[in-house]
Amino acid sequence: MHVTGTVPPPAPAPQETSAVPGSAPAAEGGRHARRFGLPVATALVMGNIIGGGIFLLPASVAPFGTVSLLAFGVLTVGAIALALVFGRLAQRDPRTGGPYVYAREAFGDFAGFLAAWAYWITTWVSNAALAVAAVGYLDVLIPVGDHRWTACLAALVIQWLPALANFAGTRYVGAVQLVATVLKFAPLLLVAVGGLFFFDADNLGPFNATGGSGIGAVSAAAAILLFSYLGVESAAVSAGEVKDPRRTVGRATVIGTAGAALVYLLGTLSVFGTVAHDRLVDSTAPFSDAVNAMFGGTWGGWAVALAALVSMTGCLNGWTLLSAQTPYAAAKDGLFPAAFARRRRGVPTTGVAVTVVLASLLTVYNYAAGSAKVFEVLVLVTTFTATVPYLLATAAQIFHLVCGQGEKVDRARFVRDGVIAAVAAGFSLWLVAGAGYAAVYQGVLFLFAGVLVYAVMAARRRRAEGPAAP
């Protein structure tokens, strides 16, 4: 038992099989090889948070008005609370796995499975959302958005190209990722910094454009903006590969989250100040529109559209691999079907195939439903599913705090950890409420499907173990 409110002792090492998905094989002496420290861990968090979704988010939250900038601030506070929770949990159990291992260690296999299942759903729904966002920038270069089915076809092609790159092997995934990372930050920094010199307050529009309550507007905007913060768990998920994870994970997560928030806030503020509000609401390529407004003409917008398109395709390249790794790791633990554990050229090919098919079906479904805001619908689904592993991790922290109440306690730290965990839990529940009925409806269906999968897998494991001893 650990001392509540103090740095807890290491968790026991896993026995015959790893309890953590994605954990590296034990090195000599039973320890993981520690590969990177605070700077790289911070870059990992910041790089994973700043994905392709930022290129469409300013237009997605413009209908709420500039109150969405306030939502950014509230969201950042909540994300940092989650980061601190992950840091404390990593102090207690520094193995690779993040929310999965925290939930499984505290509440058992089913909670661990639910965290992994929800996280997996989040990744491939995010892939569908990124592809839809990329279509908006493709439309700047090639008109594809005039009809929903041409837009749908373009979104499917954008999803399948990274999948094919993944089938070719991890070497090609890495090469594409390097180019995409450079092209991702170029237009972001251009608009985030350069746009401030072209800022016009008359473009901002109303503070609350919804006509409803300010709290409701902030909640709704934050639910969409959470998509931009997915990745806050990156250092915790990779804790097994971090030097001194008990200290590094929490610090890297907080610093990386704050850095990403600064880039997001400056980028969104610059777009708000350079593109007229009425035009921004209907924009499918807000960063291209911002550059055109800054320099005139259309050449700048075309260049940004091309960079954004390559960047988002690159993000899809990495997220496609990530979405396959999650079920691969769970399959190695016996919590997902064994087919997901197959690898070829370093890539879990079954996972890649299944996730891209599911993302494609979801894309077609939402276009067929006639939604004018397909990106926002998909983003809100990820908001709901992402909060499941976050909430389970927060619940694990609360569980450990309460379990340790009878021990020697550092009262100040206990209170601080309790307040942070409560803020993180309330933040997660608030985001679920802000996601709206439609997103929660789709998300719950996905989660309930997972319960059936777990039932089958648990039955197979029980049968393989044989009858229990009397």
N, C-alpha and C positions, 0 to 999 in steps of 0.2 A: 504493500500500500504506500502511496506517496503522500507527502505532506502538502495538504491543500494550501494554495496560495504561494507555494515555493516551487523552485524548479524540480519537477518530479524525476525519479530515477528512470533509467532506460526501460523500455518495454522488453519483455522477454523475447528472445529471438524466436523466429518461427521454427517449427519442428520439421516434419518430413516434407511438407509442401509449404510454399510461401503463402502467407495469408494476404499478401498484397499484390494486386494486379500490376504487372509491369515491372516488378522488382527485379533487379539484376541478380544473377546468380551470385551466391556468396563467394567472396574471394577468400584468399588464404587467411586463416584465422577466423573465418566466419563473418568477416566484415565486408561491406560494399566498398568498392573503389571510389573514393571521393574525388570528383573531377573538377568542380568549380566552386568559387567562393562568392563573396557578396556582389562584386561588380557584374559577374556573368549571371548570377541568379536574379539580380535586379533587371538586367537586360532581358532575361527570359520572360519575366513577368510583364515588363513593359511591352516587349515585342509581341507577346501573345495577346495582351489586352488590346493593343492598337491593331485591329484587323481591318478587313475591307469594308465592314459595315459603316465605318465613320464617313465614307464617301457619300452616303445617302441620308444619314441621320439628321443633318441640319434641315433638310426638306421634310423629313418625317415628323419632326417636332415643331416645325414652323406653324402648323395650324393651332398650336396651343399658345403661341405668342412668346414673348421674351421671358415669360414665367418659366420656360423650359431651361433657361440658364440657371434659375434658382433650383430647378430639379437636378441639374448637374451637381450643384453644391451639396444638396441633400444626399444624392446618390453616392457622391464621393465619401461623405461621412460614413454612410452605411457600409460602403465597400471597404473602407479602412477598418471599421469595426470587425468585419469578416476577416480581414487580413490579420488583425491582432488575434482573433480566435484561432485561425490557422497556425499562427506563430506559437501560441500556447500549446495547442495540440501537438505540434511538431516537437516541442520541448518534451512532451510526455512520451511520444512515440515517433522517432525520427525516421521511420522506414518510408520507402517510396509508396505512394498510393493515395495520399490526400484524403478527401472526404470518404472514399471507399473504405480505407483501412480504419479511419476513426469511427465510422458507423459500425463496421463489422466487429471491431474490438470492443465497443461499448454495448452493442445490442444484439450481436449474433449475425448469422449468415443472411437471414432475410433482409435485415436492414442494410447490410453490405451490398447485397444483390440489388436492392431498390436504389441505392445511391449510384451503383454502376449502371443500372438500366436507365435511370433518369439522365445521367450524364451522357450516356450513349445517344439517347434520343436528342438531347440538346445539341450534340455535335452534328448529327445528320440533318436535323431541322435547320440548324445554322447554315449548313451547306446550301440547302435550298434557298434560304434567305439571301445569302451572298450571291448566288447565281442570279436571282431576281434583281438585286442591286446592280450587278454588272451589266445587265441588259439595258439599264438606263443610260449608262455611259457608252455602250455599244451603239445605242440609238443616235448618239451625237455623231458617230462616224458613219454608220449604215442605218438607214431608217428601218427599224424592226418593231417599233412600238405602236404603229398605227392600228394594228389588229392584235387582239389578245393571243391568238394562236401562233402568230409569227413570233411574238414575244415569248410565248411558252416554249416554242421550238428552240429559240436562241438560248433560253435558260437551260434547257436540257443539254444542248451542245456544250455550253460552258461547264456544266457539271461533269459531263462524261470525258472531256479532254483531260482534266487532272486525274480522273480515275484510270485512264489509259496510261498516263505517265506513272502512276503508282504500280500498275501491273508490270511496267518495264523494270522496276527495281528502285531501291532507295537511293542509288547514286544519282538517278535522274531527278528524283524528288528534291534532293539537296541542291542540285544545280539550279532548278527552277526557283527554289525558295530564296536563294541568294539574290537573284535578279529581282524577284518580286519585292524583297525587303527594301532594296535601294529605291525602286520605283514607288514604293508605298510612301516613304518619308519625303520624297522630293516635292510632290504637290501639296502634301500636308503642311510642310514647313513654309513653302511659298505662300500659301494662303494664310496660315496661322500668323506668320510674322509680317509678310508684305501687305496683307489685307488690312492691317491696322493703320497703315499710312493712307488708305483710301476709304477709311471708315466714314460713313454718313449716318448720323443718328436718325435721319428721316426715313431710312430704310427699315428701321426696326419693327415698325408696326405696333399694335397694342400690346400691353403687358400680358393681359389674359384675353386671348381671342376666342375662348370657348363660350363665353357668355354664362358660364357656370361658376361654381365656387373656386377660389384660388387653390384650396387644398385638393379638390378633385382634379384640377388641371395639373398640379404638380405631380400627383399620384399617377395620372395617366401618362404624362410625359416621361416620368422616371421608369415606368414599366417598359417603355420602348427603349429608353436609353440604357437599360441594364444590358442589352445586347452588346453594347460597346465595352462593357466591363467584364465580359466573359473572358476568363484567363487569369482572374485574380488568384485562383488556386494553383497556378502553375508551379511555383516554388515548392508548395506543399506536396503536390503530386510527384515531384522529382526529388523529394527530400533525401532519398537514398543515395543520390549522386551529388549532394551538396556538402561542401566542407563545413564541419561544425554546424549541422542543421539546427541544433537546439537554439543557437543564437542567430544564424544566418537567415533561416526561412522567414521568420517574422519580420526582420528588418528589411529583407529584400522585397517582401510582399507589400509592406507599407510604402517604401520608397518608390517601387515600381508603379504601384497604384496611383500615388500622388503625382508622379511624373506623367503618366498617361492621362490623368485627369487634366493636368495643365495644358497638354497638347490638344486634348479634346475641347476644352473650354475656349482656348484661343482660336482654334479652327472654327468652331461653331459661331463664336462672337464675330469673327471676321466675315464669315459668310452672311450672317444676319445684317452686318453693317455695309456690305457691298452689293447685295442683291435685294431689290425691293421686296417687301413682305408678300405682296399679292402674287408676284412672280415666283417667289421661293416656294410657296405652298404647293404649286403645281409642277415644280422642277423635278426632273428625273436624273439630273446631273448637276447638283448644286455647286460643286467645286469648279466645274467647267464654267458655269454661269458667273461665278465669282471672279475667275481670272479674266473672262471676257469683259466684265464690268471694270476691272482694274486697268486693263491695257487696251481695251477697245478691240473691235474686229472679232474674228472667230478662231484665229490661228492658235491663240493661247488655250482656248477651251478645247480645241481638238487635241493639242498636246497633252493637256491634263487628262482628257478622256482616255487617250491611249495609255498613259501611265497608270491611271486608275484601273482600267480594264485588265492590264497585265498584272497589276498588283493584286486585284481581287481574285483573278484566276490563280495566282500564286498562293494566296491565302487558302483558296479551295484545295490546292495541291497539298498543303500541309494539314489542313483540317480533315481531308479525306483519309490521310494516313492515320491521324489521331482518332478519327471515328472508328477505324478498323482496329486500332490497338486496344481500345477499351474492351470490346467483346473478346479479343484475343486473350487479354490478361485474365478476364473473368472465366474464360473457357479453361485456361490452365489451372484455375482453382476449382473447376468442376461446377461453376455456377452458370455457365453458358454452354450451349451445345458444342460438342467436341469439334465440329466442322470449323468453328471459328478459330481454332488453334492451329490451323494449317498455314504454313508460310511458304512463300516461293520468292527467291531473290531478296530475302529479308523483309518481305511485305506480307501481311496477313491477307491473302488474296480473297478468301471467302468473305471476310469482313468488308473489304473494299467493295466487292460485288454487291453484297446485301445492302450496305448503307447507301450506295449510289442508286440502286433500284428503289429503295424506300424514299430517298430524297426526291427522285424523279416522280414517283407516284404522288407524293405530297404536293409537288409543284403543279402537276397536271390537275390534281383535285382542286387546288385553290384557284387556278386560272379558269377551270370549268365552272366553278361556283360563281364566276363573274365578279369577283372582288376587285374593286378599283384600286385597292391598296394591298396587293398581295404581300409586299415586303413587310408591311406593318403587321399583318395577320401572322405571318411566320415568326416574326421577331417576338410577338407577344406569346406565342406558344413556347419559344425557347425561354422566355422570362419565367414562365410557370415551371417548366421542367428543370431549369437551372436552380431554382430555389429549393428543390427537393434535396439534392446532396448538400447544399449550403445549410439548409435547416437541420438536416440530420447531423452534420458536423457540429453545428451550434448546440444541438441537443446533447451530443456526446460531451461537449465541454461542460454544459450544465450538469449532466450526469456525474461527471468526475468531481465537480465542485461540491455537489450535494453529498456524494458518497464519502467525501473526506471531511465532513463537518465534525466528526467526533475526534479527529486527530489534532495534533498541534498545528495551529493555524497562524499564518502571517495575516492578521486581520486586514491591514490596509490593502495588500495585494488580493486577498480573497474578495473584498468589496469591489475593487477595481475590475477584477476578472468577471465577477458576477454582473456588474453593470454593463461591461462590454458585451458579454454573452447575451444579456437581455436586449441590448440595442440591436445586436446582429439578428436575434430571433425576431424581434418586432419588425425590423427592416425587411426580412425575408417574407414575413406574413403580409406586410404592407404591399410588397411588390406583387404577391399573388392576387391581392384584392384589386390592384391597379391594372392587372393584365386583362381583366374583363371576362365576361361570361363565355364568349366564343372560344377564347384561347384556353381557358380553364377546362372547358368541355372537351376540346380536342386533346389537351394534355392528359386529362384524367383517363380518357380512352386508351391512350398510349401506355399509361402506367398500369391500368388494369390488365392490359394484354401481357404485361410483364409478370403479373401475379400468376397467370396461367403457365407461362414459361418456367417460372420458379417451381411451381407445383410439379411439373413434369421432371425437371432436373433433380429436385429433392427426392422424388420417388425413385428415380434411377439410382441415385447415390445410396439410398436406403437398401434397395434391392442388391446392389453390388456389394454392400457391406455384409449382407446376409442377415439372418434373424438375430435379434438381440438376445444376449445371454439371459437365462432365467434368473 
